[in-house]
Amino acid sequence: MKPWLKYSIVRLGLFAVVLGVLLVLRFDPLWATLIAAVVGFCVSYLFFAPLRRRVAIDLAERRSRPARLDDDSAAEDEALADDEADAQRERRPGDQV
């Protein structure tokens, strides 16, 4: 399972459990939601640091990888490079025969 998905599920599950407990204890729904969000944030910050680190590493690895180009994108890049080369040749007045 991907680290960001696991981390999200754990945090949402924690939030849902705390919210459910507070609603069973007959807290006002608005306050129960706010308290559940704060408790979920604090608990995940304190106790899920290794999982959060794995998410950060996964995101950094994704960001550092070069994007894969499909055939269409590669063809467009080549066409743009050819157009740029043609424009450079046209701009040089001394190169014309």
Residue pairs with C-beta under 8 A, 6 or more apart in sequence:
2 58
3 51
3 54
3 55
3 57
3 58
4 55
4 58
4 59
6 51
7 44
7 48
7 51
7 52
7 54
7 55
10 44
10 48
10 51
11 40
11 44
11 48
14 39
14 40
14 43
14 44
15 36
15 37
15 40
16 36
18 35
18 36
18 39
18 40
19 32
19 33
19 36
22 31
22 32
22 35
22 36
23 29
23 32
27 35
44 52
45 52
69 77
89 95
